[in-house]
Amino acid sequence: MNHILILPLLDLINGLLGFYQLLIIIAVIVNLLAAFNILNTYNRGVFVFVTTLNRFTDPALYQIRRLIPTMGGLDFSPVIAIFLINVLQNIVRQIHMYLS
């Protein structure tokens, strides 16, 4: 098997997973700031940023919310998503180490 193509692909997958994890963390922070009225979502630029960020993160978080509903008003879907991303990154790293 040709590892020359697979190893960079695994690096790309690992990087994209890390980037998505960062987007989830930013979305959590931004949504908390908006919930406490620290961030003005009536501002057009802020609204576009928050909406775009939620469009990237909500599909994955929605799937987790379907399985695990909010408990006492707390949404644990971002924590679970970050945990699952870490598991996937560890699997990708193990495959990368095995092929190296």
C-alpha positions in Angstrom: 0.0 0.0 0.0 1.2 3.5 -0.8 1.7 5.4 2.5 2.8 8.5 0.7 -0.8 9.5 0.1 -2.4 8.1 3.2 -0.2 9.8 5.8 -0.9 13.4 4.6 -4.6 12.5 4.3 -4.5 11.4 8.0 -2.8 14.6 8.9 -5.5 16.6 7.1 -8.3 14.7 8.8 -6.6 15.3 12.2 -6.3 19.0 11.4 -9.9 19.3 10.3 -11.1 17.6 13.5 -9.0 20.0 15.6 -10.4 22.9 13.7 -14.0 21.7 14.2 -13.3 21.3 17.9 -12.1 24.9 18.0 -15.3 26.0 16.2 -17.4 24.3 18.8 -15.5 25.9 21.7 -15.8 29.3 20.0 -19.6 28.7 19.5 -20.1 27.8 23.1 -18.3 31.0 24.3 -20.1 33.2 21.8 -23.5 31.8 22.6 -22.9 32.3 26.3 -21.8 35.9 25.7 -25.0 36.4 23.7 -27.2 34.8 26.3 -25.9 37.1 29.0 -26.3 40.2 26.7 -22.6 40.9 26.7 -22.6 40.4 22.9 -25.1 42.5 21.0 -26.7 40.1 18.5 -28.7 43.1 17.0 -25.4 44.3 15.5 -25.4 43.1 11.9 -21.8 41.9 11.9 -22.2 40.0 15.2 -25.4 38.4 14.0 -23.8 37.2 10.8 -20.8 35.8 12.7 -23.0 34.0 15.3 -25.3 32.6 12.6 -22.5 31.4 10.4 -20.8 29.8 13.4 -24.0 28.0 14.4 -24.6 26.8 10.9 -21.2 25.0 11.1 -21.6 23.5 14.6 -25.4 22.9 15.0 -25.7 19.9 12.6 -23.3 17.8 14.7 -24.6 19.1 18.0 -28.2 18.5 17.0 -27.5 14.8 16.4 -26.1 14.5 19.9 -29.0 16.5 21.4 -31.4 14.0 19.8 -29.7 11.2 21.7 -29.0 13.1 25.0 -31.5 15.8 25.8 -30.7 18.8 27.9 -30.7 18.1 31.7 -31.9 20.8 34.0 -31.5 23.4 31.2 -27.9 22.5 30.6 -26.8 21.4 27.2 -24.0 18.8 27.3 -23.8 18.3 23.6 -20.7 20.4 23.0 -18.8 18.5 25.8 -19.8 15.2 24.2 -18.9 16.4 20.7 -15.4 17.5 21.9 -15.0 14.1 23.6 -15.9 12.3 20.5 -13.6 14.4 18.4 -10.8 13.6 20.8 -11.5 9.9 20.4 -11.5 10.2 16.6 -8.2 12.2 16.7 -6.6 9.5 18.9 -7.7 6.8 16.4 -6.3 8.8 13.5 -3.0 9.3 15.4 -2.8 5.6 16.1 -3.4 4.7 12.5 -0.7 7.3 11.5 1.8 5.9 13.9 1.0 2.4 12.7 1.6 3.3 9.1 4.7 5.4 9.8 
